[in-house]
């Protein structure tokens, strides 16, 4: 939610983003480079081009900034997953679409926000809301995977494949979401022993669901 009130300390944003977006973008970059503990609110405000006092108008502390960044990596996928639950397409089609959407979300953007999952600070109770939402997303994966695989116990592997894009972004800075997302979705179904003939059909059927996500 964009708030109004305090003006920017250094004039309009040159980025074209809202003040809140500038703060999140600056913090995401700094958290990734310096870690959570090594990043001060002063540094975030300076990088965002605002005063520290102005930053507190949007976020009461840096933990709320990190929490918002984390939630933005899972909430869109949950919303999309819930929309898939109302569809009639087979489970393998919906799973492929969800994997592709989720990987795209994690792979896009200048900052590798998903890498924040690796911060040791996330064990703090302040970030419980993120862990709850991530577990909620995992639950959707588990339901779809169990149907496609015909047995339980494969969801963790699938979830790991999807989130592997986070580490790939560290070693492959030129990673293109439109290329890696369908490749990971294909890999997921292959791990679940979906045959190549069926996989080709799934890709075609999932094209409809990709339009739903746009």
Helices and strands as residue ranges (DSSP letters): H 19-34, H 41-48, H 52-58, H 62-71, H 75-85, H 91-107, G 113-118, G 120-123, G 125-127, H 128-149, H 155-171, H 177-191, H 196-213
